[in-house]
Amino acid sequence: MKIIFAGGGTAGHINPALAIAGYVREKQPDAEILYIGCKGGMEERLVPQAGYEFKGIIVQGFRRKLTPKGIAENIVTVKKAISAEIDAKTIIKEFKPDICVGTGGYVSGPVLRAAAKLGIPTIIHEQNAFPGITNKMLAKKADRVMLAMPAAKKHFKGKCRFVETGNPVRGEILTADRESARKELGLDERPVILSFGGSLGARIINESLADIIARSAKDGKYQHIHAYGQYGKWFPDLLREKGVDPDSAENLDIREYINNMPVCLAAADVVVARAGAITLSEIQVKGKPSVLIPSPNVAENHQYHNAMSLVEKNAAVMIEEKDLTPEKLTEAIDQLASDPEKLKEYSQNAKKMAVDDAAKRIYSVMIEVLSKQP
């Protein structure tokens, strides 16, 4: 089997593709896999790290605010979209895939459009209850539209062939275990707090976590793994202003990006994060209690609804960004991390919500679509 994956822009689009690719490799070790992403995007780094061939095209998203500057940028976007589809068609003709899989993000648009025009089967996967613009545009011509959440159906127009699959989780996430992970990271039995605000970082989350991280460096109560993101490179200096050297504190692991998330997640006792669909799927399959801070800057406020699905099942605590302060976040972490019974309850409830065979379901869809080809 020869497969092209296309998706990018955020880890929420990249990780599902890598999870599916990993499952395909398990089932068909001789499968040929090519990932097409955006030049300069996160995927250009993460995909080769995962062991897959990568080819980049240049594409960018549309500006929603129609200011003179926004209109000018949208004209450039259209031009890039046209050239990106031409480039994608060239790559596709050279690789000759049996099927193309899109996992969202602007880059998947020109790739799957080109594939469809060349008569290659295409399937797309939507991770959220509120589908992205690109997937809504691609859905009508896709051979299958795979959904993580059934609520997404109502946001698609026209006749689409839906399949509910859940969100795929990387095999490394599923198999990582707590004791081995802690040993690998050099952690002891003190509570481990894992926190991150996305690949770019979230200023308000970084600022709100600084107090409790600085406190832990001094009292040694918790061990912290924190990723401050691409735009949070100022964070270590903020800790230094609070009297803490993040490079020398034995219980702090402060970094820009978490490249070994399966290990860090397995080791964690409490996770502090946004409420993106993939993040929550990974939290659920590992049964991790969490403090969720939904991003308000997403379509239809879907992260709030994602988070509420866990809160309503007593699997997480939620603090909306408008209410977030260092004091509230510290209190929420303390109340959760210091209560073994609550940790156990939240862990069990999160685990009950997990869909741990999504990659298998998606693979079955791929095989089924291919079986109907001439």
N, C-alpha and C positions, 0 to 999 in steps of 0.2 A: 504494500500500500504506500502511495505517495501522497503526503498531506501538506497543505500550506495553512498555517495559522496566521491570522492578522488581528492585531489588537494592541492598544498601548495608551500612553499618556499618563496612566496611573497604575499602581500595583493591582488595583481592583479589576483591571482589564487584562493585565499581563499574567498574574498568578493563575487564573482559571485556565488560560491557554496552556501554561506549563503543567498544570495538574492533568489536563486531558492528554497532553503529549506524553507525560510520564506513564500514564495508564496504557496508552497505545504501545509504548515501548515494551511494557511488561507482557502484553499479549502478542505483539508482533515485533520481536527484537530486530528484524531486518527492515522494518518500516523506515521510509525516507521522510524526514520531517524538515520543512523549511519555515522559518518565521519571518514574516515581512512586517516591519514596524517603521516608526518615524526616525529619521536620522537625527541624532542628538537627544532622543527620548530615553527614558529609563530603560526601555526594552533593549536598547543597543548595548547596554551593560549587563542586564540581568539574563537575557536569553543565552548568550555565549557562556556565561557562568554556569548555566544549567545544562550545558552540553549540546546545544542545538545550533544549527546554522542560521545565521541572521543576514537579511538584506534590508537596507533602509531606503525609504523614499521620503521626499519632502512634502509635507502637508501641514496645514494649520486649520484651526477652527474658526467659525464665524463669530463676529462680535454682535451681541444682541442689542446693544445701544446704538441706535442709528444716528450718531453724531457725525459731523463731517469727517473726523478722523476714523470713526468706526466704519463709515461707508467706504472710505479709501482702503482700509485694511481688508474689507470684505471683497473688494475688487481683486486685491492681491490673492486672497484666499481662493477665489474662483479660478484664477489663472493657475495657482499651485495644484488645485484639485484636478484640473484638466491634464497637466503635465504628470501628476502623480499616477493618474489612471493609465496613461501611456507607458510610464515606467513599470507599473505593476503588470501590465499586459505583456511587456517584454520579458519580465522575470517569470511569469506564469508559462509563457510559451517555451522558455528554456527548461524549466523544471518539469513541466507536463504532469501536474498533480492529478490524482484521482478525485480529490475533493478539497474544498476550501472551507475553513472554519473561522468565523469571525466572533470575537469576544468583546467587541465594543471599542469606543474611542474613534476619533476622527480618521485615523489611518486605516481602519477596517473598511471604510466606505469605498475608496477607489479600488482597493484590492478585490473585494467581493463583487463590485459592479463589473470589473474587468473579467473576472472569472465567469460570471453569469453570461456575459456577452460571448465568451468563448465556448459556451456550452458545458462548462464544468459544474457539477453539483455544488451547491453552497448551503451551509447551515449556519445559523447564528445562535449565540447564547446570550440571554439577558439576565444579569445578576440581581437586579433590583425590582421592587414592586412598581417603580415608575421608570419605564424604559428610556434610554438615551436617544437623542435625536438620530444618530447614525443608524442604530438598530431599527428604529421606526421607519426610516427611509428604505432600508434594505429588506424589511420583512416580507413585502408583497412578492418579491421575486425569489426569496429563499425557499429551498426545498423543505426545510423545517425551521421552525422558530422554537428554540428550547428555552424554557422559563424556569427560573429558580423559585418564583413565587406566582401562584395562580392569579393574584390580584393584578398582575401586569397585563393580562389579556385585554382588559377594557380600554387600554391606552393605545392599542394597535388598531389601525383602520384597514378595511378591506378584508379579503379572504386570506387568512394565514393558517398554515398547518402547524398547530401548537403541540408541543410535548413537554410535560412537566418533569424536570430532572433534578431540581435542587442545584446548589452551587458546588462545583467540584473543588475538592481540597487536595492539595499536594500530598502524594504518598508519604513524603518525609514528615509531614505534620502528623499523619495518622500513626506512624510507627514510632515516633520519638517517645521515649519514656522519661519520667521525672528523675529517677535516680541517676541514670546514665547522663542525662542532660546537666544535672547539677555537678556531677563529677567532672564533666568536660569543661564546664565554666568555672570550676574552682569555688563553688558555693557551698556554704554549710547549711544547717537546718533552720537558720533564722528565716522569717518570711521574705519571699522574693516578690518585689513589685516590678512588673514590666509595664512600661509606659511609652507611648508614641502618639504623634498627632498627624501621621501620614508622611509620605515621602518628602513633601516640601516642608513639612513642619507647620505647627499652628502656634502663633505667638501667644495667644491667651492660655493655651495649655502649658506651654513652656513656662510662662510667668507664674501660673498657678501651682506648678509642681516644684518650683525652685525652693520654696520654704521647707517643704517636707523632705526633699532630698538633702538640703543643707542640714536640717535637723538630724537626719539619719547618719550623716557623715560624722556628726559630733557625738550622738548617743549610741550609735551602732545597732539601733532597734531593728531596722530593715536592711535588706540588700536591694539595691535599685539597679535595674537595667533601663536606661532611658535613651531614646533616639529623638534628637531635637530637629532633625530635618534639614533640607538644603538651605532654607532661609533662616535657620536658627543658629547659625555659627557663632552668634554672640552669647549663647547660653552658658558655655563654660566660664566666660568672664563674669556673667551674672552670679554664678556660684562663688567665684573668687571674691566678688564684692560682699558676699554674705559670709566670708571668712572660711571658705572651703576650697581646697585644691582638688578638683575632680580627678587629676592624674595620679594623686598619691593616696586618696581615700580608699582603703582596702575593700569597702563594701559598696563602692559606686562603679558602675560601668556606663559611662556617658559617651555617646557616639552620635555621629550624624545619621547613620542609617543602619538598620539591623539586617545584615546579610545572612545571618543564620537563624531566622525566625523559628523554624521547627524546634531547634534546641532551646532557644530562649522561652518560647511559649510553653514547652513541656516543663521547664524548670519553674515557671511562675506559679505563685499562689494567688495573686490578684493582678488583673490586667486593667490598665487605664488607657482608653482609646476612643477614637471616633466610632461611629456606628455604621460604617460601610458594610455592604452585604457580605463581602468575602471575609473581612475581619470577624464578623459575627459568626459566620459559618465555621471558621477555624476555632474560635472561642468555644463554640458549642461542641464540636467533635472532641475537643480536649477536656471538656467539662470544667472550664475556668470561670470562677466568679469574676465579675467585672464592674468597673465604674465607667459608664459610657457618657460621652460628651458629644452629642450629635452636632454635626456641622449644620448651621442654619443656611449656608450658602449653596444649597443643592436643590434640584428641581423638586417641586411639590413637597418640600421639607421631608423627603423620604427617609432621611436618617433618623429623624424623630420617631417615625412609625416603626422603623427597624428596631430601634432601642426599646420602644414600648412593648414589642413582642416578647422580649426577655424580661422586662420589668414585671409584666403581668403574670409571668410564670415564676416569679420569685427566683430569677436567675441572674439578675443584675440590678445595680443602682444607676439611676440616670440623673445627671445634672445638666440642665439646658445651659447653653453658652451665656445667655443673658443673665443667668443667676450665678455663674461661676466666679468664685473668689478663691484665693489661696486657703482661706480658713475653711470654706465649705468642702473643698477637695481634700484637705488634710483630715477633716472630721470623717468624711465618707470612707477614706482609705483606712483610717484607724479603726472605725467601727467594724469594718469587714475583716481586716487582717487580724484583729485581736480576738475574734469570736470563732473558735473552731467549729462549733455547731452550725453557725450561719454559713461558714465556708463550705462545709460538707453539704448543706441543703442546697446552696446556690450551684455548687458543682454538679450535684445529681440532677437538678432541674435543667441546667444548661445542656447536659449530656442527653437528656430525654428529647430535646428539640433537634438534635443533630440528624442530618442526612449524610451518612458516610459512604454511600455508594453512588453518588452523583456522577463521578467519572465513568463508572461502569455503565450507567444509564445512557450517558452521552455517546460512549463508544458503541453501544447497541444501536443508537439512532444512526450513527455513521455507517455501520455495517448494513443496516436496513435500507438506507438511501442508496448505497452503492449496489445492493443486490437488485435494485429495480432499474439499474442503468443497462442500456443495450450492450 
